[in-house]
């Protein structure tokens, strides 16, 4: 299987083509079976490939397969080829594994929706494009997958295209991502200009020869890495291009779980980790990456504290956790960033799927203030979401604890880290625990506030989804517990994931000597983070279980601050005022009414009017009178005679 691992990429493309072309004629059972089986088969091939892959010696764990020459123009030769190494192996396992579970979940969740075949064909296309992105062996092919998942995101966010809000959200996601992609593609151009290749291994070997040490000052590598990072801020929803992701919750909940929690939004983190040999030689850019990441983590965590829409809370949580990943890669801890990417895929996908179960049970109600007391109705959803919440909050022995702890330690101890990054990271950990347990307490505890959400025609109590939906819950809950044990901190054991990923980062410069902090410091810093996490949980319990009136009094006393957080710091309004309205006004007054109407339309209409005037003048020559024709003939003869007479001298 190892020799032909690339086959796993093409199988979802087959499912997309069959469902997309013939899906209208198929029953829903056939559509679901075809879509799920293609992704399931890809995941099975991925597992078999992984088993063979880990049997290889460490120095042989880089396998490139070229299918054909894709582009050949002058010095540019780009192969349609794929690279399997430890980094892409982890990513493709996450993409196909989590993707398969979400496909299975979607079978029942989307059962009553129109365009069933369209939904599953889009999901299959997304898995294909994401597989191309993570397995590509050059930047140009990665960009194809990068743009492909952007297209699929647009299609799936706007799945309910009859709703204006969904259409607007899809357009917003598409446009904001294109802004970032401008920087990404210019960065690719600069890579080719500097290294005359776009193949990862060739570029990394060349950069390690040309720049054996981190560059001093902001040079060509700084420009390349910063431009690539601009693309990452769009795809992975970081400041200032994060505004599309909360609106993307207009799509179906399984789409939120797949694209906006587990896979697509992590593409920016993967791209920077893949480009580690470039970034480690541009420390100025790495500082910008870390600063943007931790700032995004803090901003999104603050906003999540006051949101009432259950999916919006999870959306801002995703943005915040992505900020953690960028903090990790920004301080040079690329393995830690990928570690958190992996654990986040499990518990965040579970949280989104659990929210979908709640939304279905309450007839598509998403307001947290209209829920409560659901734990006795949705037992499996309740317990599995508790596990996912413990994981994302960083409670010890759950997966999120190990990955988040690794990031915080590296943010403190890395040569590129500092105490400020660690402090804000710990603060965000406390805020994460607070807003996630706020969600759990509002949904599953307290008085039942969902009666008003019931329709008179459906007065029955909320019910648990079928076993087809429960199975993905249980599998994701299992990995939300155990996945962290592959990356134990040194004071508890061995970080196997870091050792596994090491061959993917072999072209990085030698690390600078750092102060020896010792296990004592790491364990004590971990204890501080744990205490802050439990403080956040206790605060949520006090405010939303013990005495709900405290929240009302605090909101009234600090109304300006509360409104600022609830209104998301008015970022959307500022963007609308500064950019959207000005661009729209410029387009309307200058591009449309001045240039389009007066210049372009004026030129076209003026040409038509001129031709009409000429035709009216010329048609008078065709009067039907012989004497008129004779006059024109005589006049023409005279003109010819004069021409030859005057030109003969």
C-alpha positions in Angstrom: 0.0 0.0 0.0 2.9 2.3 0.7 3.9 2.4 -3.0 0.5 3.6 -4.1 -0.7 5.7 -1.1 -1.7 8.4 -3.5 -4.8 6.4 -4.5 -6.5 7.4 -1.3 -6.7 11.0 -2.7 -8.6 10.0 -5.9 -11.3 7.9 -4.2 -13.3 10.8 -2.8 -13.0 12.5 -6.2 -14.8 9.5 -7.7 -17.6 9.8 -5.1 -17.9 13.5 -5.9 -18.1 12.8 -9.6 -20.7 10.0 -9.4 -23.0 11.8 -6.8 -22.5 15.2 -8.6 -23.5 13.8 -12.0 -26.0 11.1 -11.3 -27.1 12.0 -7.7 -30.5 13.3 -8.8 -31.4 9.8 -9.9 -30.2 8.0 -6.8 -32.1 7.3 -3.6 -30.8 9.0 -0.4 -29.5 5.6 0.8 -27.4 5.2 -2.3 -26.0 8.7 -2.1 -25.1 8.3 1.6 -23.6 4.9 1.1 -21.5 6.0 -1.9 -20.2 9.2 -0.2 -19.4 7.6 3.1 -17.8 4.5 1.6 -15.4 6.4 -0.6 -14.1 8.5 2.4 -14.1 5.4 4.6 -12.1 3.5 2.0 -9.6 6.4 1.8 -9.3 6.3 5.6 -8.7 2.5 5.5 -6.0 2.9 2.9 -4.5 5.6 5.1 -4.4 3.3 8.1 -2.7 0.5 6.1 -0.2 3.0 4.7 0.5 4.3 8.2 1.1 0.8 9.5 3.7 0.2 6.7 5.1 3.7 7.2 6.0 3.2 10.8 7.9 0.0 9.9 10.4 2.0 7.8 13.7 3.3 9.3 13.4 6.9 10.4 15.7 8.2 7.6 13.5 6.5 4.9 10.2 8.1 6.0 10.1 10.6 3.1 8.4 9.1 0.1 7.7 11.2 -3.1 5.5 9.9 -5.9 5.3 11.8 -9.2 2.3 11.0 -11.4 3.1 13.2 -14.4 4.7 16.5 -15.4 2.0 19.1 -14.8 3.6 22.4 -15.9 6.8 22.9 -18.0 7.5 26.5 -19.0 11.1 27.8 -19.2 12.7 27.2 -15.8 9.4 26.3 -14.2 8.9 22.6 -14.1 6.1 21.5 -11.7 5.3 17.8 -11.2 1.9 16.5 -10.2 3.4 14.7 -7.3 2.8 13.9 -3.7 5.0 13.7 -0.6 4.4 11.4 2.3 6.4 12.1 5.4 5.5 12.2 9.1 3.9 15.6 8.9 1.6 14.8 6.0 0.9 11.4 7.5 -0.5 13.0 10.7 -2.5 15.4 8.6 -4.0 12.9 6.2 -5.0 10.6 9.1 -6.9 13.6 10.7 -8.5 14.6 7.4 -9.8 11.2 6.4 -10.5 9.9 9.9 -12.5 12.9 11.2 -13.9 13.4 7.7 -15.3 9.9 7.7 -17.0 10.3 11.1 -18.6 13.5 10.0 -19.8 11.9 6.8 -21.5 9.2 8.8 -23.0 11.8 11.2 -24.4 13.8 8.2 -26.4 10.9 6.9 -29.1 11.4 9.5 -28.5 15.0 10.3 -29.2 16.1 6.7 -31.9 13.5 6.0 -34.7 16.0 5.8 -32.8 18.5 3.6 -33.2 19.3 0.0 -30.2 18.9 -2.3 -29.0 15.8 -0.4 -26.8 14.6 -3.3 -25.4 18.1 -3.7 -24.3 18.2 0.0 -22.5 14.9 -0.1 -20.8 15.6 -3.4 -19.5 18.8 -1.9 -18.2 17.0 1.1 -16.4 14.4 -1.1 -14.9 17.2 -3.1 -13.7 18.9 0.1 -11.9 15.7 1.3 -10.2 15.4 -2.1 -9.0 19.0 -2.1 -7.9 18.8 1.5 -6.0 15.6 0.7 -4.3 17.3 -2.2 -3.3 20.3 0.1 -1.7 18.1 2.8 0.0 15.6 0.5 1.3 17.9 -2.3 5.1 18.0 -2.6 5.3 21.5 -4.0 3.8 24.9 -3.2 2.0 25.2 -6.5 0.0 21.9 -6.0 -0.6 22.9 -2.4 -2.1 26.2 -3.7 -4.5 24.1 -5.9 -5.8 22.3 -2.8 -5.7 25.6 -0.9 -8.0 27.2 -3.4 -10.1 24.0 -3.8 -11.0 23.9 -0.1 -11.8 27.6 -0.3 -14.3 26.8 -3.1 -15.8 23.9 -1.1 -16.1 26.2 1.9 -18.0 28.7 -0.2 -20.4 26.0 -1.5 -21.0 24.4 1.8 -21.4 27.6 3.8 -24.0 28.8 1.3 -25.7 25.4 1.1 -29.0 27.0 2.3 -28.7 29.5 -0.6 -32.3 30.5 -0.3 -31.4 32.2 3.0 -29.8 35.6 2.4 -27.7 35.3 5.5 -26.1 32.1 4.3 -25.4 33.6 0.9 -23.8 36.6 2.5 -21.7 34.5 4.8 -20.5 32.4 1.9 -19.5 35.5 -0.1 -17.8 37.0 3.0 -15.7 33.8 3.5 -14.8 33.7 -0.2 -13.8 37.3 -0.4 -11.8 37.5 2.9 -9.9 34.3 1.9 -9.1 35.7 -1.5 -7.5 38.7 0.3 -5.1 36.4 2.1 -4.5 34.3 -0.9 -3.1 37.3 -2.8 -0.2 37.4 -0.2 0.1 33.6 -0.5 0.5 33.5 -4.3 3.0 36.4 -4.3 5.0 34.5 -1.7 5.1 31.5 -4.0 6.3 33.7 -6.9 9.1 35.0 -4.6 10.1 31.4 -3.7 10.5 30.5 -7.3 12.4 33.7 -8.1 14.8 33.1 -5.2 15.2 29.3 -5.4 14.1 28.5 -9.0 11.9 25.6 -7.7 8.7 25.2 -5.9 9.3 21.6 -4.7 9.5 21.5 -0.9 12.6 19.4 -0.6 14.5 21.3 -3.3 13.6 24.6 -1.7 14.5 23.5 1.8 17.9 22.0 0.7 18.7 25.2 -1.1 17.7 27.5 1.7 19.8 25.4 4.2 22.8 25.9 1.9 22.2 29.6 1.2 21.2 30.5 4.7 22.8 28.1 7.2 21.9 30.5 10.1 18.8 32.7 10.8 19.0 35.8 8.7 19.8 39.2 10.2 17.3 41.8 9.4 14.2 41.6 7.2 15.5 40.1 4.0 14.1 38.0 1.2 13.1 35.2 3.6 11.3 37.6 5.8 9.3 38.9 2.8 8.5 35.3 1.6 7.4 34.1 5.0 5.4 37.2 5.8 3.5 36.9 2.5 2.8 33.2 3.2 1.6 34.2 6.7 -0.9 36.6 5.2 -2.4 33.7 3.3 -2.5 31.7 6.6 -4.3 34.5 8.4 -7.1 34.3 5.9 -7.4 30.5 5.8 -6.9 30.0 9.5 -9.0 33.0 10.7 -6.4 35.2 12.4 -6.3 38.9 13.0 -7.2 40.8 10.9 -8.9 38.3 8.6 -10.8 36.2 11.2 -14.2 37.8 10.6 -15.5 35.3 8.1 -15.4 32.2 10.4 -18.2 33.2 12.9 -20.5 34.0 10.0 -19.7 30.7 8.4 -21.8 29.0 11.0 -24.7 29.7 8.6 -23.8 26.4 7.0 -25.0 23.0 8.2 -23.5 22.0 11.6 -21.6 19.0 10.2 -19.9 21.5 7.8 -18.9 23.6 10.8 -17.4 20.5 12.4 -15.5 19.4 9.3 -14.3 22.5 7.6 -14.3 25.1 10.3 -13.0 23.1 13.2 -11.0 20.0 12.2 -9.5 20.5 8.8 -9.6 23.6 6.5 -9.0 26.2 9.1 -5.9 24.4 10.2 -4.4 24.6 6.7 -2.5 27.8 7.6 -0.9 26.1 10.6 0.1 23.1 8.4 1.5 25.4 5.7 3.7 27.2 8.2 4.9 24.0 9.8 5.6 22.6 6.4 7.7 25.8 5.6 9.6 25.5 8.9 13.0 25.7 7.2 12.0 29.1 5.8 10.4 30.5 9.0 13.2 29.4 11.3 15.6 31.6 9.2 13.2 34.6 9.5 12.9 35.2 13.3 11.2 38.6 12.7 8.4 36.9 10.9 8.1 34.2 13.6 7.7 36.9 16.2 4.8 38.4 14.1 3.2 35.0 13.8 3.4 34.4 17.6 2.1 37.9 18.4 -0.8 37.7 16.0 -1.6 34.2 17.3 -1.7 35.0 21.0 -3.6 38.3 20.3 -6.2 36.4 18.2 -6.5 33.8 21.0 -7.2 36.4 23.6 -9.6 38.5 21.5 -11.7 35.5 20.4 -11.8 34.1 23.9 -13.1 37.4 25.3 -15.8 37.5 22.6 -16.8 33.9 23.2 -17.6 34.7 26.8 -20.8 36.7 25.9 -22.1 35.0 22.8 -25.6 33.5 23.0 -25.6 31.4 19.8 -24.2 28.0 20.7 -22.4 27.7 17.3 -21.0 31.2 17.6 -19.4 30.3 20.9 -17.7 27.3 19.3 -16.7 29.4 16.3 -14.9 32.0 18.4 -13.4 29.1 20.4 -12.0 27.7 17.2 -10.4 31.1 16.3 -8.9 31.2 19.8 -7.5 27.7 19.6 -6.1 28.4 16.2 -4.3 31.3 17.9 -2.7 28.9 20.3 -1.4 26.9 17.3 0.1 30.0 15.7 1.7 30.9 19.0 3.3 27.5 19.0 4.7 27.7 15.5 5.6 31.3 16.1 8.0 30.4 18.9 9.5 27.6 16.8 7.6 24.8 18.5 6.2 23.3 15.2 5.6 19.9 16.7 3.6 21.4 19.5 1.4 23.3 17.0 0.7 20.1 15.0 0.1 18.3 18.3 -2.6 20.8 19.3 -4.0 20.7 15.7 -4.5 17.0 16.1 -6.1 17.0 19.5 -8.3 20.0 18.6 -9.6 18.1 15.6 -11.1 15.5 17.9 -12.6 17.5 20.7 -13.8 20.5 18.6 -15.4 18.2 16.0 -17.2 16.5 18.9 -18.4 19.8 20.3 -19.8 20.9 17.0 -21.5 17.5 16.4 -22.9 17.7 19.9 -24.2 21.1 19.3 -25.9 19.8 16.2 -27.6 17.1 18.3 -28.9 19.8 20.7 -30.0 22.0 17.8 -31.9 19.1 16.3 -33.5 18.1 19.6 -34.8 21.7 20.0 -36.1 22.1 16.5 -33.1 24.2 15.2 -33.0 26.5 18.2 -29.5 27.8 18.8 -29.9 30.4 21.6 -28.3 29.2 24.8 -30.8 31.2 26.8 -33.6 29.0 25.4 -32.0 25.7 26.5 -31.2 24.3 29.9 -31.9 21.0 31.7 -31.2 18.8 28.6 -28.9 16.3 30.4 -31.8 14.0 31.2 -33.0 14.0 27.6 -29.7 13.8 25.7 -27.6 11.5 27.8 -25.0 10.5 25.2 -24.7 14.0 23.9 -24.3 15.3 27.5 -21.5 12.9 28.5 -19.5 13.2 25.3 -19.7 16.9 25.2 -18.5 16.9 28.8 -15.5 15.0 27.8 -14.8 17.3 24.9 -15.2 20.3 27.2 -12.8 18.9 29.7 -10.3 18.4 26.9 -10.6 21.9 25.4 -10.4 23.4 28.9 -7.1 21.7 29.5 -8.1 19.5 32.4 -5.3 17.1 33.3 -5.3 13.7 31.6 -7.5 14.8 28.7 -5.9 15.4 25.3 -6.1 19.1 25.3 -4.2 19.4 28.5 -1.1 17.8 27.0 -1.1 19.7 23.8 -1.9 23.1 25.4 0.7 22.5 28.1 3.3 21.8 25.5 2.5 25.1 23.8 2.6 27.1 27.0 5.9 25.6 28.0 7.5 26.3 24.7 6.1 29.8 24.7 8.0 30.3 28.0 11.2 28.4 27.4 11.9 28.7 23.7 14.5 31.2 22.6 11.8 32.9 20.6 9.3 32.8 23.5 9.0 35.0 26.5 7.1 35.4 29.7 4.4 37.7 28.2 3.4 35.0 25.7 3.1 32.5 28.5 1.1 34.8 30.7 -1.4 35.7 28.0 -1.6 32.0 27.0 -2.4 31.0 30.6 -5.1 33.8 30.8 -6.6 32.5 27.6 -6.7 29.0 29.1 -8.7 30.3 32.0 -11.1 32.1 29.7 -11.5 29.0 27.6 -12.5 27.0 30.7 -15.0 29.7 31.7 -16.8 30.1 28.4 -16.9 26.4 27.6 -18.3 25.4 31.0 -20.7 28.4 30.6 -22.0 26.7 27.5 -22.3 23.3 29.2 -24.1 24.7 32.2 -26.5 26.7 30.1 -27.4 23.8 27.8 -27.6 20.9 30.2 -28.2 22.3 33.7 -30.7 24.5 35.4 -34.3 25.1 34.6 -35.7 23.9 31.3 -36.0 27.1 29.2 -36.7 25.4 25.9 -40.5 25.1 26.1 -40.9 28.3 24.1 -38.7 26.8 21.4 -41.2 24.0 20.8 -43.8 24.2 18.2 -47.4 23.5 19.1 -47.4 20.7 16.5 -44.4 19.1 18.1 -45.0 19.2 21.9 -42.9 16.1 22.7 -39.7 16.4 24.8 -36.2 16.6 23.2 -34.9 13.2 22.1 -31.5 11.7 21.6 -30.4 11.1 18.0 -30.2 7.6 16.6 -27.2 5.3 17.0 -25.8 6.4 13.6 -25.1 9.8 15.2 -24.1 8.4 18.6 -21.2 6.3 17.2 -19.2 9.2 15.9 -19.7 10.9 19.3 -18.2 7.9 21.2 -15.3 7.5 18.8 -14.4 11.2 19.0 -14.9 11.2 22.8 -12.4 8.3 23.1 -9.7 10.1 21.1 -10.5 13.3 23.0 -9.3 11.4 26.1 -6.4 9.3 24.8 -4.9 11.3 21.9 -2.8 13.5 24.3 -0.8 10.5 25.5 1.3 10.5 22.3 2.9 13.8 23.4 3.6 13.5 27.1 5.8 16.2 28.7 9.3 15.3 29.7 8.4 15.3 33.4 5.8 12.5 32.7 7.4 10.5 30.0 8.3 10.7 26.3 6.9 13.0 23.6 6.5 10.3 20.9 4.8 12.7 18.5 7.7 15.1 18.5 10.1 12.3 17.7 7.8 11.0 15.0 7.6 14.4 13.3 11.4 15.1 13.6 12.2 14.0 10.0 9.9 16.6 8.6 11.9 19.3 10.2 15.4 18.1 9.4 16.4 21.2 7.3 16.0 23.6 10.2 19.1 25.4 11.5 20.7 24.2 14.6 18.8 25.5 17.7 20.5 28.2 19.7 21.7 27.4 23.2 19.0 28.1 25.7 18.9 28.4 29.5 18.2 25.1 31.2 14.9 25.5 32.9 14.6 21.9 34.2 11.6 19.7 34.9 10.9 21.6 38.1 10.1 24.8 36.2 8.0 23.0 33.6 5.9 21.1 36.2 5.3 24.2 38.3 4.3 26.3 35.3 1.9 23.5 34.4 0.4 23.6 37.9 -0.2 27.4 37.6 -2.0 26.8 34.3 -4.1 24.0 35.9 -5.1 26.3 38.8 -6.2 29.0 36.4 -8.2 26.5 34.4 -10.0 25.3 37.5 -10.6 28.9 38.6 -12.3 29.5 35.2 -14.5 26.4 35.8 -15.4 27.5 39.3 -16.3 31.0 38.1 -18.6 29.5 35.4 -20.2 27.3 38.1 -20.8 30.2 40.4 -22.3 32.5 37.8 -24.4 30.0 35.9 -25.3 27.3 38.4 -25.1 28.7 41.9 -26.5 32.2 41.3 -27.6 33.3 37.9 -28.5 36.8 39.1 -24.8 37.6 39.6 -24.4 37.6 35.8 -27.3 40.0 35.4 -25.9 42.4 38.1 -22.4 42.3 36.5 -23.8 42.9 33.1 -25.8 45.9 34.4 -22.9 47.3 36.4 -20.4 47.0 33.6 -22.8 47.5 30.8 -20.4 49.3 28.5 -17.8 46.5 28.8 -20.5 43.9 28.4 -21.9 45.6 25.3 -18.3 45.9 23.9 -17.7 42.2 24.3 -21.2 41.1 23.2 -21.0 43.2 20.1 -17.6 41.6 19.3 -15.7 44.8 19.9 -17.5 46.3 16.9 -14.9 44.9 14.5 -17.5 44.0 11.9 -19.0 47.4 12.1 -15.6 49.1 11.8 -14.8 46.9 8.7 -18.2 47.8 7.3 -17.6 51.5 7.8 -14.0 51.7 6.8 -13.9 49.2 4.0 -17.2 47.8 2.8 -19.1 51.1 2.6 -16.2 53.0 1.1 -15.6 50.3 -1.5 -19.2 50.0 -2.3 -19.6 53.8 -2.6 -16.5 54.0 -4.8 -17.8 51.2 -6.9 -21.2 52.8 -7.2 -20.1 56.4 -7.9 -16.9 56.0 -9.8 -16.8 52.5 -11.3 -20.5 52.2 -12.1 -22.0 55.7 -12.7 -18.9 57.4 -14.0 -16.8 54.8 -15.8 -19.3 52.1 -16.6 -22.3 54.3 -17.5 -20.5 57.4 -18.9 -17.3 55.9 -20.4 -18.0 52.3 -21.3 -21.7 52.5 -22.0 -21.2 55.9 -23.5 -18.6 54.6 -25.9 -20.8 51.6 -26.9 -24.0 53.7 -27.1 -22.2 56.6 -28.9 -20.8 54.2 -31.5 -24.2 52.8 -32.1 -25.7 56.4 -32.4 -22.9 57.3 -34.8 -23.6 54.3 -36.9 -27.3 55.0 -36.9 -26.7 58.6 -38.0 -24.4 57.4 -40.9 -26.9 54.8 -41.9 -29.7 57.4 -42.1 -27.5 59.6 -44.3 -26.4 56.7 -46.5 -29.9 55.3 -47.0 -30.8 58.6 -48.9 -28.5 57.4 -51.7 -30.8 54.5 -52.3 -33.8 56.6 -53.3 -35.0 54.5 -56.3 -34.8 57.4 -58.8 -32.6 56.9 -61.9 -31.6 60.5 -62.1 -30.2 60.4 -58.6 -28.1 57.3 -59.4 -26.9 59.0 -62.6 -25.8 62.0 -60.6 -23.9 59.8 -58.2 -22.2 58.0 -61.1 -21.3 61.3 -62.7 -20.0 62.8 -59.5 -17.9 59.6 -58.9 -16.4 59.8 -62.4 -15.4 63.4 -61.9 -13.7 62.7 -58.6 -11.7 59.8 -60.2 -10.7 62.0 -63.1 -9.6 64.8 -60.7 -7.6 62.3 -58.6 -5.6 61.0 -61.5 -5.2 64.4 -63.0 -3.8 66.0 -59.8 -1.5 63.0 -59.0 0.0 63.0 -62.5 2.0 66.2 -61.9 
